[in-house]
Amino acid sequence: MRTVGGGRGKQTIAEKRSRSKGSSDSTSGEDELFSSSLCPSPLTIARPSSSESGQSTPSKFQTQWMQWLPPLFASCPDPANAGQVLQLSARLTTNGIGLQLACVDHAAQAYSCVISNTQLESIKPFGMTFQDLGKHMEEQFVKGLLKVYRSEGQVMLIVREDICFELPQTDEGATRPSTSGNSGPRSATGASPRTQASATSREGEGMAIVQEMITHALQSVLLRKMGSPDAQLRPLKLKVEKLKTQIQNLEHLKQELMLHIQRNEEEERQHMETYNRLQTTLHTVKQEYQRLCNNTDHDPFDIIDPPDGVTEGPTGRAPLEVDCRRYDQQILTLLKGRFCPATDVPNEAFQDEGNKWMKVIRPVTSKEYKSQMENLPRCKQRIVLECMDRVDEWDFDVWTIQDMTDHGAMFYTAYALFLKWDLLRRLNIDEQVAINFFSQVEAGYHPNPYHNALHAADVLHIMHFIVGKGNAADQLQLPEHTILACLLAGMIHDYDHPGVNNNFHI
């Protein structure tokens, strides 16, 4: 049994029961208060301590508890007066050194005490934090689950089966009967002036406590209306987490941009080296040309027209006379293994007429793709596949693919993106029909200086970049058919363009 000492001395229940039978009735009533039928054992009693209430220092956990526990207010039946109620309140002391409890009955008789932090530390069960104790007390007050026992001169408030608070009467001496004879002159009503003054003082103190309890109740209502501090902090915590996520995303984007800048700076350096080398070569050629002109008496400013039939190579392809263009099957196989690898697909599945997306090219597994790429020499196929690895980047190199595939940048880019988005399999598109379509669209572009098949491949890639890495597909929740329409729009947007503007036709 643990007890907390106070102004009335440290006493256990057993010591109280060992008092002589000649004790006062108030003591007998108090002894009944702790019978096993009323208070489960063991019970820790918190009594007010005049020596400790103003000297204890709040700990870290006590400070947190004091910061969030609102004033509590409740009413319960008066066990000593049927039909009457007791008004109860509990709040933290203004100086933060403990807990103040108060009780007022219908006759304005007040009972109160201040439990210091040291006493609270000693009465709370082992393992219970001050936050848990405060939450439990708040629940008991709000739900009206408090147990109150009353005897002459004190009120016992039980908040747990093992925690009890003792609230002595505020003017205990005034309520005790006088043990002497005539203690002084009495008034006409039979009460002495001293008794009347004590009663008046007791009533005034009781009313002061009632007013204080009403103030605490209003504060409690205000706090609950505003919401608990945790509820107020929760939106701020969520906002902080959201900002942290945004900062992480921006840091990641910053790193990507820095890498992109470094890569561009390296490419610019290489281009400048190439430019300087070409400038040197041009200067050498000009000197040689000038020397030849001097030896042959030819005017250096007389530019000879090129002979008929000698023109620059076309940037597009002539219309096809067949359904499908000639393509490199190894490139298509590795592209399919790169973007849409096979995963334990049985061989008979390739002969299944329902699997139209595997009608032409048999996909390889990721392991087979990696092995073939490691053994692939430095050739056109390898250069094209390395370019395709950057199909999700802004600086995707369609020019190199155009040079390495017989002007086939649009064809191979379209095939790769249809695999990248898994459109052939998800929409069960006939692969042969798709390959024929890519071939005919590419052939429908004229060999114009700008509006040619290379330009179509570039626009097709930009459309893929906007929908994919630009996050349009996720933000707009685009279905497969809409993504298919976006890619087709990029492919055919300048189909059969004559290479002249409207003013030319007018």
Residue pairs with C-beta under 8 A, 6 or more apart in sequence:
1 12
1 13
1 14
1 41
1 42
1 43
1 44
2 42
2 44
2 122
2 123
3 10
3 11
3 12
3 44
3 45
3 47
4 10
4 44
4 45
4 46
4 47
4 49
4 115
4 119
4 122
4 123
5 47
5 49
6 47
6 48
6 49
6 50
7 47
7 48
7 49
7 50
7 51
8 47
8 168
13 34
13 43
16 27
16 30
16 31
16 34
17 31
17 34
19 27
19 31
25 152
26 151
26 152
26 153
26 176
29 151
29 152
30 151
30 154
32 38
32 151
33 39
33 149
33 151
33 156
34 43
38 149
39 158
39 161
39 164
40 161
40 162
42 162
43 161
43 162
43 163
43 164
44 122
44 123
44 162
44 163
44 164
45 123
45 164
45 165
45 166
46 115
46 119
46 120
46 123
46 163
46 164
46 165
46 166
47 113
47 119
47 166
47 168
48 113
48 114
48 115
48 166
48 168
49 115
49 116
49 118
49 119
52 116
52 118
52 119
53 97
53 98
53 114
53 115
53 116
54 95
54 97
54 116
55 97
55 116
56 97
56 98
56 116
56 117
56 118
57 97
57 117
58 66
58 96
58 97
58 117
59 117
59 121
61 129
61 130
61 131
62 117
62 120
62 121
62 130
63 96
64 130
64 131
65 129
65 130
65 131
65 133
65 134
66 92
66 96
67 229
68 131
68 134
68 228
68 229
68 230
69 92
69 134
69 137
69 138
70 138
70 219
70 220
70 223
70 224
71 89
71 90
71 91
71 216
71 217
71 219
71 220
71 223
72 89
72 90
72 91
72 137
72 138
72 141
72 142
72 216
72 220
73 87
73 88
73 89
73 141
73 213
73 216
73 217
73 220
74 88
74 89
74 141
74 142
74 144
74 146
75 85
75 86
75 87
75 88
76 85
76 86
76 88
76 144
76 146
76 148
77 84
77 85
77 86
77 148
78 84
78 85
78 86
78 105
78 106
78 148
78 150
79 148
79 149
79 150
80 150
80 151
81 105
81 106
84 105
84 106
85 106
86 103
86 104
86 105
86 148
86 150
86 155
87 103
87 104
87 105
87 210
87 213
88 101
88 102
88 103
88 141
88 146
88 148
88 157
89 101
89 102
89 103
89 212
89 213
89 216
89 217
90 99
90 100
90 101
90 102
90 137
90 141
91 99
91 100
91 216
92 98
92 99
92 100
93 99
93 100
93 114
97 116
97 117
98 114
98 115
98 116
98 117
98 119
98 120
99 114
99 115
99 120
100 112
100 113
100 114
100 115
101 112
101 113
101 114
101 115
101 157
101 165
101 167
102 110
102 111
102 112
102 167
102 209
102 212
102 213
103 110
103 111
103 112
103 148
103 155
103 157
103 167
104 110
104 111
104 206
104 209
104 210
104 213
107 206
108 202
108 203
108 206
108 207
108 210
109 169
109 175
109 202
109 206
110 169
110 170
110 202
110 205
110 206
110 209
110 210
111 154
111 155
111 167
111 168
111 169
111 170
112 167
112 168
112 170
112 209
113 165
113 166
113 167
113 168
115 123
115 165
120 130
120 133
123 163
124 130
124 133
124 163
125 160
125 162
125 163
136 159
136 160
137 159
139 145
140 146
140 159
146 157
146 158
146 159
147 157
147 158
148 155
148 156
148 157
148 158
149 155
149 156
149 158
150 156
152 175
153 168
153 169
153 172
153 175
153 176
154 166
154 167
154 168
154 169
154 172
155 166
155 167
156 164
156 165
156 166
156 167
157 164
157 165
157 166
157 167
158 164
158 165
159 165
169 175
170 202
170 205
170 206
170 209
171 198
171 201
171 202
171 205
173 198
174 195
174 198
174 199
174 201
174 202
175 202
183 192
183 194
184 192
184 193
184 194
185 192
185 193
186 192
186 193
187 193
187 196
191 199
226 232
260 394
260 395
263 395
264 395
289 300
290 300
292 298
293 299
293 300
314 407
314 447
315 402
315 407
315 447
315 448
315 449
315 452
315 453
315 454
316 407
316 442
316 445
316 446
316 447
316 448
316 452
316 453
316 454
317 325
317 407
317 442
317 443
317 445
317 447
317 453
318 443
318 447
319 443
319 444
320 439
320 440
320 443
323 436
323 439
323 440
324 432
324 435
324 436
324 439
325 408
325 411
325 439
325 442
325 443
326 406
327 408
327 411
327 412
327 435
327 439
328 380
328 381
328 384
328 405
329 361
330 381
331 381
331 384
331 385
331 405
331 412
332 360
332 361
332 412
332 415
333 361
333 362
333 363
333 364
334 364
334 369
334 372
334 373
334 376
334 381
334 385
335 385
335 388
335 412
335 415
335 416
335 419
336 361
336 363
336 364
336 419
337 363
337 364
337 365
337 366
337 368
337 369
337 372
338 369
338 385
338 388
338 389
338 419
339 416
339 419
339 420
339 422
340 363
340 419
340 422
340 424
340 425
341 363
341 364
341 365
341 366
341 369
342 362
342 363
342 364
342 365
343 365
345 363
349 355
349 358
350 358
350 362
354 428
355 428
356 424
356 428
356 429
356 430
356 431
357 424
357 425
357 428
357 429
357 430
357 431
358 431
359 430
359 431
359 432
360 431
360 432
360 435
361 431
364 372
373 382
373 385
376 382
376 385
380 404
380 405
383 400
383 404
384 400
384 401
384 404
384 405
384 412
387 396
387 397
387 400
387 401
387 404
388 401
388 412
388 416
390 396
390 397
391 413
391 416
391 417
391 420
391 461
391 464
392 464
392 465
392 468
392 469
393 465
393 469
394 465
396 461
396 465
398 409
398 413
398 454
398 457
398 458
398 461
399 409
399 454
401 408
401 409
401 412
401 413
401 457
402 408
402 409
402 454
402 457
405 411
405 412
407 453
407 454
408 442
409 453
409 454
409 457
410 438
410 441
410 442
410 445
410 453
410 454
410 456
410 457
410 460
410 491
411 438
411 439
411 442
413 457
413 460
413 461
414 438
414 441
414 457
414 460
414 487
414 491
415 434
415 435
415 438
417 460
417 461
417 464
417 487
418 424
418 429
418 434
418 487
420 464
421 464
421 480
421 483
421 484
421 487
423 429
423 480
423 483
423 484
423 487
424 431
424 434
426 480
427 480
427 481
427 484
438 491
441 456
441 491
441 492
441 495
442 453
442 456
444 495
444 496
445 451
445 452
445 453
445 455
445 456
445 494
445 495
445 496
445 497
446 452
446 496
446 497
446 498
446 499
448 497
448 498
448 499
449 499
450 499
451 494
451 497
451 499
455 494
456 490
456 491
456 492
456 493
456 494
456 495
459 490
459 493
459 494
460 487
460 490
460 491
461 490
462 490
463 486
463 487
463 489
463 490
464 487
464 490
466 472
467 473
467 478
467 483
467 486
472 478
473 483
478 486
